[in-house]
Every structure is written in structure tokens, then in C-alpha cells.
Amino acid sequence: MAMNATVGLANRDDLSLAYTPGVAVVCEAIAADPELTREYTWTGNTVAVVSDGSAVLGLGNIGPRAAMPVMEGKAILFKQFGGVDAVPICLDTQDTEQIIETVTALAPSFGGINLEDISAPRCFEIERRLDDALPIPVFHDDQHGTAIVVLAALRNAARLLTRDLGDLRVVVSGAGAAGIAVTKMLIAGGVDPARVIICDSKGTLYSERADLGGDSEKGRLARLTNLSRLSNGIEGALIGADVLIGVSGGQIAESSVAAMAADGIIFALANPTPEVHPEIAGRHAAIVATGRSDFPNQINNVLAFPGIFRGALDARARSITERMKLAAADAIAGLVADDLLPDRIVPSPLDPRVAAAVSAAVAHAA
């Protein structure tokens, strides 16, 4: 990565305008009207990509220094696909209060905050409290970016199979940041919560499970989902299921996916090793997607976050709402809705139409 000036400094007049004494005029204007910050500084087009390195994709808790290449890569994607300038910031703390305090103190320098690779359950509180405290969008991409693209893909998969979302029996393997956000997004998009079963490392989530705190994210979803109270783990949950969404990294046996309903849908999204290898999934499901670029139907967050922040910044949104997320999912799905194929339920991450479509939809919904 590198940073470049947007104005030249070829002579004394340029220097006087960009810095002293000319800069004082802009400072005084912003002091009188803070809203002018977006007009006269980089904040109107700049996002902080913030991580503590505690849950880096496929690598785990590798810390802030080792996480920096991932955050730099994320910043490059912001620029390439959304025209958004992004600055990677890796914090040398994994304390919830310190992260919130630090990001709050940094916030005046940015137009949005993209939280990245922060482990659950801390990520839920960090995002919620920052969103409440700051007048700029705060978005944890590991949660919502994944969820938005999953909803878009499932809409198109159901359309291709002439199924209604509300009739699908869905199993979500994984109850971390992505699994919980995916579940919430699917319910908001029309999936019947009673027909959703979430599985974690200890089995299925259901309201009577003793180890689930009532006020925890898992506890709240346990009361809303799995109304049949299935408690025999992923193997039992998949019997007759229409959809499997894997966001856990835990491997799922072929015998389990073989027990799914005919013409099923499998999204095995763990990277680099999907929960079910696509070749095995293809033996038992009509539509298969992964998080990998070397298989069809890549469920990739880059389909969502550049356009979401572009639209939010353009609309001067103070937060990213559920309505904006649903609009983004519809925009992504709509780009391939007229020429769906089993191996084409989402557009390519390199499709230049994606960010523009998502940005326009988000700005309209803001």
C-alpha cells in the first residue's frame, strides 16, 4: 500500500494553499461548522479498517502485527472496487473497553469504521457500542458482509429451484460472528426462524440448553429458532434439511449431507478447507457454493463491503441499517437473476457492476 496526495505542490503558491497560511481558512470554517469536515478533508471518503488480530480468517488469533497484511489487503479491495480510501489499523490490545475507547478517539479522522477479524462474542458488544456512540457507520464485515452475500446467494438458489425462502429448512453450522449474523440476515430476508437450526461445537441451539446465557447472542437466537427442539447435533439436524450453511470450519461427514432432502443447497464457506468438499457436496445437493475462488459460486465479502461503504459515505449515513443490508443483498442477487445457473448464483467478485449496484441500493435505502 501507499498514500498519494490529491493536489500538486509544484510551486510556492501551491504550498501556501495546501498548508500554511491557506490551511487556516479551512480550519476556521470547520471549527464553525463541523459538518464541513466531510467536504474539505479526506474523512468523507476514508474508512478505518480496525482489527485486534484475534480471529484472522483461517489463521486464528495471530495478533495485530501478523494481521496487518490482511488489513492492508482489505484496504486495497476498498479502493479497487469501491473507490473508498481505507487505512489499516491493528490495535495491540484485545480488551473490549480499550478497543472501544481507542476507536472512539480515532473516529473524527474517518468517515466510517470497518471492524475486521475480531473474535466472538466480543465483536458483538464492540460493534453495538461503537455504533451507538459514533455519528459514522460502523460495520463488522465478518458478520454482516458474509451474511449479506449469503442471503443474496440463497435468494437466487431458491429462485433457481423454484422454492420459497419461507419453506426452506435451514441448518447453520457455526454460531460465531458469521453464523449468528447469517442467521439474523436470513430471518430478516424471509426465512422462517422456526425452521432454522444453528449448531455450535456442543450441538444444536435450543431454548432449554443450560449453557446458553439468556442475554447472549446465542441465547436470544436459541429462543427464536429450532422450535422443534432438536438436540442431537449436526447429524440429526441435517436429516431432511433443505439448506446447509457452513461457517464453522468443522468438517461434516458425507453421510450427514447425504441425509438432506433432495435438491438441497450446500454453502460450505470455511476457508481454506470447506466443511464439505465441493465434490462431495455436489453428489448430494443441487447447488453448491464455497468461500474459495477456485470453485464456482464464491460467497465473497468483496461483493458487499466496498459498495456498502461507498453508498453509506455518499448518503452521509450515520449507521448501516438492516434496510441497507437487505437492499445490498437484493442488488447483488439482481445482477445475475435473469441468467441463473447452478454454478452462477452470485456475480463474480471481479464484476465491475457489483459495487456500483450495491452503492446505489444502499444510498437509496439510507
Disulfide bonds with the S-S distance in Angstrom:
none
